Amino acid sequence: MSEKKKEYKYPSEMPIYRKMTQVFVMISKIKMKMNKCFRYDIGQEMTKLCLEMFSVLKDMKIAPEDQYKNIRKFLCLYDSLQVLVKTGAQELSEYNIISEDDYILLIPELASIERQALGWMKSIKPTSIQDESPEFVSVPNEE
């Protein structure tokens, strides 16, 4: 018996999108608890990353031919968000940027998003050799 993939009409119907919405709400609440100094640095950057992740999810629905590249971009944004969350909760714990309780609630949600994204990536075959190789940014030589 062949397994048929479920098609979603709108990005908001995808489980990963719904989970991202939950994370976005949690991060918005965490941001409001932050000290003013950190709210506009770390909090705003976390919010920006979440919004970019929503945009990439929307692009995956609009342009299915670029799904592999977009899921890789999504995972890069996810990694950046995870670094900020861990930094706010663990590395800068003396400043109480992200409380331990908020961190404990947020980590399983982030892990679920990562599992879904990695599963999605495994189900998509790269469309070209270029999709399989990492993207490198060339830096111009300063003379």
Buried (B, 14 or more C-beta within 10 A) or exposed (E): EEEEEEEEEEBBEBEBBEBBEBBBEBBEEBBEBBEEEBBEBBBEBBBEBBEBBBBBBBBBBEEEEBBBBBBBBBBBBBEBBBEBBBBBBEEBBEEBBBBEEBBEBBBEBBEBBBEBBEEBBEEBEBEEEEBEEEEEEEEEEEE
